[in-house]
């Protein structure tokens, strides 16, 4: 096995130089920028970058005392298919805190409130072309509350409570394909396995 020749440093000097940046599209949750760059031995090139607005995407891993997780059935227009996803979304205003977004999305999409809510980690979704990050929250102490209409793609969508082991199996067999939901399931599986040791 080969050894790494240096310690990993995510902030070391980049191999490219940014020459210019121009916004070419603006939407509510994101904008698109054209970035011109140059690199030694390669020359000039450009990339388009999706820049997230309104802060991080927020996702909620809600875990019942029986280790079941609520998943929302959502129809996704870009892929023309239904998905099973944990509750998630964006801030409505720039000053809405991630923890408030998490509580709102849990209520809107799953019809649940949590007595305990904590951020467990944050990750980059698609670093090759986007600045989008997701903040993943763990919700416990769940109780039912009224759900709300949340959009044309998810009108009164169904909520399915899946045992953690079943959800994990659905990740492995390709039924659950949403990245944030997969990350949450693997985190839950790992943490419960550690707690049982």
C-alpha positions as CSV (number, residue, x, y, z in Angstrom):
1,X,0.0,0.0,0.0
2,X,1.4,3.4,-0.9
3,X,1.8,6.1,1.7
4,X,0.4,9.6,1.4
5,X,3.4,11.9,0.7
6,X,2.0,14.9,2.6
7,X,-0.7,15.7,5.2
8,X,-4.0,16.7,3.6
9,X,-4.6,20.4,3.7
10,X,-7.9,21.6,2.2
11,X,-6.7,25.3,2.1
12,X,-3.3,24.8,0.3
13,X,-2.5,27.0,-2.8
14,X,-5.0,26.1,-5.6
15,X,-3.7,24.8,-9.0
16,X,-5.8,27.4,-10.9
17,X,-6.1,31.2,-10.9
18,X,-9.5,32.9,-11.1
19,X,-9.4,35.7,-13.7
20,X,-13.0,36.9,-13.7
21,X,-16.5,36.1,-12.5
22,X,-19.9,37.1,-13.8
23,X,-23.4,36.3,-12.7
24,X,-25.4,34.9,-15.6
25,X,-28.6,33.8,-13.9
26,X,-30.5,34.7,-10.7
27,X,-33.2,32.7,-9.0
28,X,-34.8,32.6,-5.6
29,X,-32.6,29.9,-4.0
30,X,-29.5,30.1,-6.2
31,X,-27.6,32.0,-8.8
32,X,-25.3,30.8,-11.6
33,X,-21.9,32.4,-12.2
34,X,-19.5,32.0,-15.2
35,X,-16.0,31.9,-13.8
36,X,-13.0,32.3,-16.1
37,X,-9.8,30.7,-14.9
38,X,-6.3,29.9,-16.0
39,X,-3.8,27.2,-15.1
40,X,-0.1,26.5,-15.9
41,X,0.3,24.0,-18.7
42,X,-3.4,24.2,-19.5
43,X,-4.2,27.8,-20.4
44,X,-7.6,29.6,-20.1
45,X,-10.9,27.8,-19.4
46,X,-14.3,28.6,-17.8
47,X,-16.7,26.9,-15.5
48,X,-20.3,27.6,-14.5
49,X,-20.9,27.5,-10.7
50,X,-24.3,27.2,-8.9
51,X,-24.2,29.5,-5.9
52,X,-26.6,28.8,-3.1
53,X,-28.5,31.7,-1.6
54,X,-30.5,31.9,1.7
55,X,-27.9,29.9,3.6
56,X,-27.5,26.1,3.8
57,X,-30.0,23.5,2.8
58,X,-31.3,22.1,6.1
59,X,-32.2,18.4,6.5
60,X,-33.8,16.7,9.5
61,X,-33.1,13.1,10.6
62,X,-36.1,12.5,12.9
63,X,-35.6,9.4,15.0
64,X,-38.4,7.9,17.1
65,X,-37.8,5.9,20.3
66,X,-38.4,2.7,18.2
67,X,-35.6,3.8,15.8
68,X,-38.0,4.5,13.0
69,X,-37.4,7.5,10.6
70,X,-40.2,9.4,8.8
71,X,-39.6,9.7,5.1
72,X,-41.6,12.0,2.8
73,X,-42.7,10.8,-0.7
74,X,-41.8,13.6,-3.1
75,X,-42.2,13.9,-6.8
76,X,-39.0,15.4,-8.3
77,X,-39.5,17.2,-11.6
78,X,-35.8,17.2,-12.8
79,X,-35.6,13.4,-12.6
80,X,-39.3,12.6,-13.3
81,X,-39.6,10.2,-10.4
82,X,-40.8,9.8,-6.8
83,X,-38.2,9.7,-4.1
84,X,-38.2,8.9,-0.4
85,X,-36.5,11.8,1.5
86,X,-36.1,13.0,5.0
87,X,-37.7,16.5,5.6
88,X,-35.5,19.2,4.2
89,X,-35.5,22.7,2.7
90,X,-34.2,26.3,2.7
91,X,-34.7,29.4,4.7
92,X,-37.6,31.6,3.6
93,X,-35.7,34.8,4.6
94,X,-31.9,35.5,5.0
95,X,-32.4,35.8,8.8
96,X,-34.2,32.5,9.4
97,X,-31.8,30.4,11.5
98,X,-31.0,26.8,10.4
99,X,-32.5,25.4,13.6
100,X,-35.7,27.3,12.8
101,X,-35.7,26.0,9.2
102,X,-35.3,22.4,10.6
103,X,-38.2,22.8,13.0
104,X,-40.4,24.3,10.2
105,X,-39.6,21.7,7.6
106,X,-40.2,18.9,10.1
107,X,-43.6,20.4,10.9
108,X,-44.5,21.1,7.2
109,X,-43.4,17.9,5.6
110,X,-43.8,15.3,8.3
111,X,-46.3,16.8,10.7
112,X,-44.0,16.5,13.6
113,X,-42.5,18.6,16.4
114,X,-39.3,17.7,18.3
115,X,-38.5,18.5,22.0
116,X,-34.7,18.0,21.1
117,X,-33.1,19.3,18.0
118,X,-29.3,19.4,17.4
119,X,-27.1,19.9,14.4
120,X,-24.9,16.8,13.9
121,X,-22.8,17.9,10.9
122,X,-22.6,19.8,7.6
123,X,-21.5,18.6,4.2
124,X,-21.0,19.8,0.6
125,X,-23.5,18.4,-1.8
126,X,-21.8,18.7,-5.2
127,X,-18.5,20.4,-4.8
128,X,-17.6,20.1,-8.5
129,X,-20.1,22.7,-9.6
130,X,-22.0,24.1,-6.6
131,X,-21.4,25.9,-3.3
132,X,-24.4,24.1,-1.8
133,X,-24.0,22.8,1.8
134,X,-26.4,20.8,3.8
135,X,-26.7,21.1,7.6
136,X,-28.1,17.9,9.0
137,X,-30.1,18.1,12.2
138,X,-31.1,15.2,14.6
139,X,-34.6,15.5,16.0
140,X,-35.8,13.5,19.0
141,X,-38.7,13.6,21.4
142,X,-41.2,13.7,18.5
143,X,-44.9,14.5,18.7
144,X,-47.5,14.9,16.0
145,X,-48.7,18.3,14.9
146,X,-50.7,19.7,11.9
147,X,-49.0,19.4,8.5
148,X,-49.1,22.2,6.0
149,X,-49.4,22.4,2.2
150,X,-45.8,22.7,0.9
151,X,-45.9,23.0,-2.9
152,X,-47.3,21.5,-6.1
153,X,-44.8,18.6,-6.2
154,X,-45.7,17.4,-2.7
155,X,-49.4,18.1,-2.1
156,X,-50.2,16.3,1.1
157,X,-47.5,13.8,0.3
158,X,-47.4,10.5,2.2
159,X,-45.1,10.1,5.2
160,X,-43.7,6.6,5.7
161,X,-42.1,5.5,9.0
162,X,-39.3,3.1,8.2
163,X,-37.2,1.1,10.7
164,X,-33.6,2.1,10.5
165,X,-32.5,-1.3,9.3
166,X,-35.1,-1.3,6.6
167,X,-34.1,2.2,5.4
168,X,-30.5,1.0,5.4
169,X,-31.5,-1.9,3.2
170,X,-33.3,0.4,0.8
171,X,-30.1,2.5,0.5
172,X,-28.2,-0.7,-0.4
173,X,-30.8,-1.9,-3.0
174,X,-31.1,1.5,-4.6
175,X,-34.7,2.4,-3.5
176,X,-33.5,5.4,-1.5
177,X,-31.3,7.5,-3.7
178,X,-31.5,11.0,-2.3
179,X,-28.0,11.9,-1.1
180,X,-29.0,13.8,2.1
181,X,-31.2,10.9,3.2
182,X,-28.5,8.4,2.5
183,X,-26.0,10.4,4.6
184,X,-28.5,10.6,7.4
185,X,-29.3,6.9,7.4
186,X,-25.6,6.0,7.4
187,X,-25.0,8.4,10.3
188,X,-27.9,7.0,12.3
189,X,-26.8,3.4,11.6
190,X,-23.2,4.2,12.7
191,X,-24.2,6.0,15.8
192,X,-26.7,3.4,17.0
193,X,-24.1,0.6,16.3
194,X,-21.6,2.5,18.4
195,X,-24.1,3.0,21.2
196,X,-24.9,-0.8,21.3
197,X,-21.2,-1.7,21.7
